[in-house]
């Protein structure tokens, strides 16, 4: 196998795999499997089912979901529920004294890291000498996620444990979190792999997954398989449930896991896209350019005005959500890649939101806030689902 990065896709089960410089098979290898829980959140549980246009639109923008795993950190070890993230981020946990900005409850989480060695801002380990805004004597980190939440704090060197594995790594110590973080998880477990490079937020450190690969002498392979409510992460090899052969398309980034989408297909009808899409497990929705969103809206209105919510006022493109029976009338959505077609059913490309014990389904595509962005970011609606489990390889 050449040394170019590959995005592997299993044809038989529609599993996805990202790989970096490794040959992978299902022979006995050193690996670890962690159980995943999907947490679906909404920031206003008392909102009415049907609201005017603006409130209805806000409902989808506020809906959140997180796929979390249990990770230990510190000595003695504290167990954290961390959100898994395939985007460009840093593994981070809340530290003692962490507070939430403009929140009802000012504490970040019940569990807080009580130990670890903060990295001094004046030290050589603080590569860009960017200090923490909360503790200026310490080396700072901050990161922002697709739907707006941000975390800030200091870099800290501490013991991190996953299953039977323990390693010392520099991670983020969260001292401040924004209110729209919404307690989706205590912190972040980053699956970003950059091999010989480093991740910079803004100070540069080795990515956690790369430190783990070196520490445990394992293959730089991570598989991520998700369903509507659960899933698992396998580190160091393939998921044991994968039996079929692997085919691949090229990855279009050195540090993010993206691939070219040639077409979107709704049933037997096709729409040209020709855009790079990035996998972002921390995103609750799929984000697309303004032009592509308009193309999708026009496609449905020109070809499927009979579907519920397509021509209503408001419609599904401006925030109106559907009942389950209405949502199931929509056709499957297929992403046509190079020689590979990945099909997602409407139960997955619509986002379920449960309010007052009643579940509605909102169209899972949103425009970027930045009108100049042309790429796609595929999140929870693309990843979850028993019919198309998602698996990544780095």
C-alpha positions in Angstrom: 0.0 0.0 0.0 1.3 3.4 -0.9 1.9 6.2 1.7 -1.0 8.3 0.6 -3.9 8.8 3.0 -7.0 6.8 2.1 -10.7 6.8 3.0 -11.8 3.2 3.0 -15.4 2.2 2.5 -16.8 -1.3 2.9 -19.3 -1.9 0.0 -21.2 -4.8 1.6 -22.3 -3.1 4.9 -21.7 0.5 4.0 -19.1 0.9 6.7 -16.7 3.8 6.3 -13.0 3.6 7.1 -10.3 6.3 7.2 -6.7 5.1 7.1 -3.2 6.5 7.4 -0.2 4.6 6.1 -1.3 1.1 7.4 -2.4 -2.2 6.1 -5.3 -3.6 8.2 -6.9 -7.0 8.4 -8.9 -9.0 10.9 -6.0 -11.0 12.2 -5.4 -11.0 16.0 -4.0 -7.5 16.9 -3.6 -5.5 20.1 -6.7 -3.3 20.3 -9.3 -1.9 22.7 -13.0 -1.5 22.4 -14.9 1.3 24.2 -18.7 1.4 24.5 -20.4 4.6 23.1 -23.6 6.2 24.3 -25.5 8.7 22.1 -26.9 11.6 24.1 -29.6 13.7 22.4 -30.1 17.1 23.9 -32.2 20.1 23.4 -31.7 23.4 25.3 -35.4 24.4 25.7 -37.5 21.3 26.8 -40.5 23.5 27.5 -40.9 24.9 24.0 -44.3 24.2 22.3 -44.6 21.6 19.6 -45.6 24.0 16.8 -44.4 27.6 16.9 -44.1 30.5 14.5 -41.4 30.4 11.9 -38.5 31.9 13.8 -39.0 29.8 16.9 -39.4 26.7 14.8 -36.1 27.4 13.1 -34.4 28.0 16.4 -35.5 24.6 17.6 -33.3 22.8 15.1 -30.4 25.1 15.6 -30.5 24.4 19.3 -30.8 20.7 19.1 -27.7 18.8 20.0 -26.4 15.3 20.1 -23.1 13.8 21.4 -21.6 10.4 21.2 -19.7 9.8 24.5 -17.3 7.3 25.9 -15.9 6.9 29.5 -12.3 8.0 29.9 -10.2 8.2 33.0 -7.8 11.1 33.8 -5.6 12.2 36.7 -4.2 10.5 39.8 -6.3 9.3 41.5 -8.3 8.6 38.3 -11.5 10.5 37.7 -14.0 9.1 35.2 -15.3 11.5 32.5 -18.0 11.2 29.8 -16.1 12.6 26.8 -17.6 13.5 23.4 -15.8 11.7 20.6 -14.7 14.1 17.9 -13.3 13.3 14.4 -12.9 17.0 13.7 -9.8 19.1 14.4 -9.9 19.4 18.1 -8.0 18.6 21.3 -8.8 16.0 24.0 -9.8 18.0 27.1 -11.4 17.5 30.5 -12.7 20.1 33.1 -10.3 21.0 35.8 -10.9 22.1 39.4 -12.4 25.6 39.3 -13.9 25.3 35.8 -16.9 27.5 35.3 -19.6 27.9 32.7 -20.1 31.4 31.2 -23.6 32.7 31.4 -25.0 29.4 32.6 -27.7 28.8 35.3 -25.2 26.5 37.0 -21.8 27.9 37.0 -19.9 24.6 37.5 -18.7 22.9 34.3 -19.3 19.4 35.5 -19.7 17.2 38.6 -16.4 15.4 38.0 -13.3 17.6 37.8 -9.6 16.8 37.2 -7.9 17.2 40.6 -4.4 16.5 39.6 -1.9 16.9 36.7 0.9 19.3 35.9 -0.1 22.5 34.1 2.2 23.6 31.3 3.7 27.0 32.1 3.2 29.7 29.5 6.9 30.6 29.7 8.1 27.0 29.1 9.4 25.6 25.9 6.4 23.2 25.8 4.2 26.2 25.3 5.1 26.4 21.6 3.5 29.7 20.7 3.6 31.4 24.1 -0.2 31.9 24.0 -1.3 32.1 27.6 -4.5 31.0 29.2 -7.1 33.7 29.6 -8.3 32.3 32.9 -4.8 31.6 34.3 -2.2 33.8 32.5 0.8 32.0 34.0 -0.2 28.8 32.2 -0.1 27.7 28.5 -3.5 28.3 27.0 -5.8 26.3 24.7 -9.2 27.1 23.2 -11.3 25.4 20.6 -14.7 26.0 18.9 -17.1 23.5 17.6 -19.3 23.6 14.4 -22.5 24.7 16.2 -20.8 27.4 18.2 -19.8 26.0 21.6 -16.3 26.8 22.8 -13.9 25.5 25.5 -11.0 27.4 27.0 -8.3 26.7 29.5 -4.8 25.6 30.1 -2.7 22.7 28.8 -2.0 20.1 31.4 0.2 16.9 31.5 -1.7 14.1 33.2 -2.3 10.4 33.2 -5.1 9.3 30.8 -6.7 5.9 30.9 -8.9 4.0 28.4 -9.8 0.5 29.3 -6.6 -1.3 30.4 -4.4 1.3 28.8 -2.8 4.2 30.6 -0.5 6.8 29.2 0.8 10.3 30.1 -0.3 12.9 27.6 -0.7 16.7 27.3 -4.4 17.5 27.0 -6.6 20.5 27.6 -7.7 21.4 31.1 -11.1 23.1 30.6 -11.4 26.3 32.8 -14.2 28.0 30.9 -17.0 26.7 28.7 -19.7 28.6 26.8 -23.4 28.2 27.8 -24.2 26.6 24.4 -21.9 23.7 25.3 -25.2 22.6 27.0 -23.6 19.8 29.1 -23.4 17.6 26.1 -20.4 15.9 27.7 -17.8 16.7 30.4 -15.2 17.2 27.7 -13.7 15.9 24.4 -11.9 12.8 23.3 -10.3 13.8 20.0 -9.7 11.2 17.3 -7.7 13.6 15.2 -4.6 12.0 13.8 -1.9 14.1 12.2 1.0 11.6 12.3 4.2 13.7 12.0 2.5 17.0 12.6 0.9 18.5 15.7 -2.4 20.0 16.6 -2.5 23.7 17.5 -5.1 25.4 19.7 -3.3 27.7 19.4 -0.2 26.1 21.1 0.9 23.0 19.4 1.1 19.5 21.0 1.1 15.9 19.7 -2.5 14.7 19.1 -3.8 12.3 21.8 -4.4 9.5 19.3 -0.9 9.7 18.0 0.6 9.6 21.5 -1.6 6.6 22.2 -0.3 4.8 19.1 3.3 5.3 20.1 2.8 4.6 23.8 0.9 1.3 23.2 2.8 0.3 20.0 -0.5 -0.3 18.2 -1.7 0.2 14.6 -2.8 3.8 13.9 -6.3 2.6 13.3 -9.5 3.6 15.0 -12.9 2.2 14.0 -16.1 4.1 15.1 -19.5 2.3 14.7 -22.6 4.2 15.7 -26.3 3.4 15.9 -29.3 5.5 17.0 -28.5 5.2 20.7 -25.3 3.2 21.2 -22.1 2.2 19.4 -18.5 1.4 20.0 -15.0 2.7 19.3 -12.2 0.2 18.6 -8.7 1.5 18.9 -5.7 -0.3 17.3 -7.6 -2.4 14.7 -10.8 -3.3 13.0 -14.2 -3.8 14.6 -14.6 -7.5 15.0 -18.0 -7.3 13.3 -16.4 -6.2 10.0 -16.2 -9.3 7.7 -16.2 -7.9 4.1 -13.4 -6.6 1.9 -12.5 -2.9 2.0 -12.6 -0.5 -1.0 -11.4 3.1 -0.8 -11.5 6.6 -2.1 -8.9 9.3 -1.5 -8.9 11.5 1.6 -8.7 15.2 0.8 -6.8 16.5 3.9 -3.7 15.9 5.9 -5.5 16.2 9.3 -9.2 16.1 8.7 -11.2 13.2 7.3 -12.8 14.4 4.1 -13.7 13.0 0.7 -15.2 14.2 -2.6 -19.0 14.0 -3.0 -19.8 13.9 -6.7 -23.6 13.7 -6.5 -26.5 13.6 -4.1 -29.3 11.2 -5.1 -32.8 11.3 -3.9 -34.3 8.0 -5.0 -33.6 7.8 -8.8 -32.9 11.6 -9.2 -29.4 13.1 -9.0 -28.0 16.4 -8.1 -24.4 17.4 -9.0 -22.3 18.5 -6.0 -18.5 18.2 -6.6 -17.6 19.3 -3.1 -15.3 18.0 -0.4 -17.2 16.7 2.7 -15.6 16.3 6.1 -16.7 13.9 8.8 -17.5 15.6 12.1 -18.8 13.3 14.8 -19.3 16.3 17.2 -21.8 18.0 14.9 -25.5 17.4 15.4 -26.4 18.4 11.9 -25.0 18.4 8.3 -23.7 21.8 7.3 -23.5 22.8 3.6 -22.9 25.8 1.5 -25.6 28.4 0.9 -25.7 27.5 -2.8 -26.0 23.7 -2.2 -28.7 24.2 0.4 -30.7 26.3 -2.1 -30.1 23.6 -4.7 -31.5 20.9 -2.4 -34.5 23.1 -1.5 -35.3 23.9 -5.2 -34.9 20.2 -6.1 -37.6 19.1 -3.6 -39.9 22.0 -4.6 -39.5 21.3 -8.3 -39.8 17.5 -8.1 -41.5 16.6 -4.8 -44.1 19.2 -3.9 -46.4 16.4 -2.8 -44.2 15.6 0.2 -45.2 16.9 3.6 -43.5 20.2 4.5 -42.0 20.9 1.1 -44.3 23.7 0.2 -45.9 24.5 3.5 -45.4 27.9 5.3 -43.0 27.5 7.1 -41.4 24.5 5.2 -38.8 22.0 6.3 -36.1 24.2 4.9 -37.0 27.1 7.2 -37.4 25.0 10.4 -40.7 23.2 10.2 -40.5 19.7 11.7 -42.5 16.6 10.7 -44.4 13.8 12.4 -42.8 10.3 12.0 -45.4 9.2 9.4 -44.7 12.4 7.3 -40.9 12.0 7.5 -41.0 8.4 6.4 -42.6 9.5 3.0 -39.3 11.0 2.0 -36.9 9.1 -0.4 -33.5 7.7 0.7 -30.6 10.0 0.2 -27.4 8.7 -1.4 -24.0 10.3 -1.4 -22.2 9.3 -4.6 -18.5 9.2 -4.1 -15.8 7.8 -6.4 -17.1 4.3 -7.3 -19.0 4.2 -4.0 -22.6 5.0 -3.1 -23.6 5.5 0.5 -27.3 5.5 1.2 -28.9 7.2 4.2 -32.6 6.7 5.1 -34.9 9.7 6.0 -35.0 8.5 9.6 -31.3 9.4 9.7 -31.1 12.6 7.6 -34.0 14.0 9.6 -33.0 15.0 13.2 -35.3 13.7 16.0 -36.2 16.2 18.6 -38.3 15.1 21.6 -40.3 17.7 23.5 -42.8 16.9 26.3 -42.7 13.2 25.4 -43.5 14.0 21.7 -40.9 13.4 18.9 -40.7 15.5 15.8 -38.3 15.2 12.9 -36.4 18.2 11.5 -34.5 18.4 8.2 -30.9 17.6 9.2 -29.2 20.1 6.8 -28.3 23.7 7.7 -26.4 26.4 5.9 -23.1 27.6 7.1 -23.2 30.9 9.0 -20.3 31.9 6.7 -21.8 32.4 3.2 -18.3 31.9 1.6 -17.8 28.3 2.9 -18.2 25.8 0.1 -17.3 22.5 1.9 -19.7 20.1 3.5 -19.5 18.9 7.1 -21.3 15.6 7.7 -22.3 15.0 11.3 -24.8 13.0 13.4 -27.5 12.6 10.7 -24.9 11.0 8.4 -23.1 8.8 11.0 -25.8 7.2 13.0 -28.1 4.4 12.0 -28.1 0.6 12.1 -28.5 0.4 8.3 -25.3 2.3 7.7 -22.9 2.0 10.7 -19.9 4.3 10.4 -16.3 3.2 11.0 -13.2 5.3 10.7 -9.5 4.4 10.3 -6.7 6.8 10.8 
